[in-house]
């Protein structure tokens, strides 16, 4: 399955408590389950006003469907073509 990075504009997300993040994660997981695993959440990076989420999914539409049903905006979706790191230079 292709890998995607999703930019989610969520004001003050960086100020959410652990319990709030747990609740949001539970909501996301439930919607993913309801989608019959057309998408899988790998991890997210939390900044002040955005989430950057990494997913594998059948296609971009599966990510959009998750965003609609979960209530978490998908402001931008990009397919990841490859990953590089410092060892790429070796």
C-alpha positions in Angstrom: 0.0 0.0 0.0 1.2 3.5 -0.7 2.4 5.7 2.2 1.0 9.2 2.7 1.7 12.2 4.9 -1.3 14.2 6.0 -1.2 17.8 7.2 -4.0 18.6 9.6 -4.7 22.2 10.6 -6.0 21.9 14.2 -5.6 25.1 16.2 -3.9 24.6 19.6 -3.5 20.9 19.1 -0.1 21.2 20.8 -1.9 22.3 24.0 -4.1 19.2 24.2 -3.7 17.1 27.3 -2.7 13.5 27.3 -6.4 12.5 27.9 -7.5 14.6 25.0 -4.9 13.1 22.7 -5.9 9.6 23.9 -9.6 10.4 23.1 -8.6 11.7 19.6 -6.5 8.6 19.0 -9.4 6.3 20.0 -11.8 8.1 17.7 -9.3 7.8 14.8 -8.7 4.1 15.5 -12.5 3.4 15.6 -13.0 5.1 12.2 -10.1 3.2 10.7 -11.7 0.0 11.9 -15.0 1.0 10.4 -13.3 1.6 7.1 -12.4 -2.1 7.0 -8.7 -1.3 7.2 -8.4 0.6 3.9 -6.0 2.8 5.8 -3.6 2.4 8.7 -2.2 5.1 10.9 1.5 4.7 11.6 2.3 7.8 13.7 1.8 11.6 14.0 3.9 14.6 14.8 2.2 17.2 17.0 3.1 20.9 16.6 1.5 24.0 18.0 -1.4 24.2 15.4 -0.9 21.2 13.1 -0.7 17.4 13.1 1.5 15.7 10.5 0.3 12.1 10.2 1.9 9.2 8.4 -0.5 6.6 7.0 -0.5 3.7 4.6 -3.7 3.5 2.6 -5.2 2.0 -0.5 -5.4 5.4 -2.0 -5.9 9.1 -1.2 -9.7 8.6 -1.1 -9.4 6.3 1.9 -7.6 9.1 3.8 -10.2 11.6 2.8 -13.0 9.3 4.0 -11.2 8.9 7.3 -10.9 12.6 7.7 -14.6 13.2 7.0 -15.8 10.5 9.3 -13.4 11.2 12.1 -13.8 15.0 12.0 -10.0 15.5 11.7 -9.3 17.7 8.7 -7.0 16.6 6.0 -5.7 20.0 4.8 -3.1 18.5 2.6 -2.3 14.9 1.5 0.9 14.0 -0.2 2.1 10.5 -1.3 5.5 9.6 0.1 7.8 8.4 -2.7 10.8 7.5 -0.7 12.5 8.2 2.7 16.0 9.4 3.0 18.1 9.9 6.1 21.8 10.6 6.9 22.8 7.1 5.8 21.6 7.9 2.3 24.8 9.7 1.8 26.9 6.6 2.4 
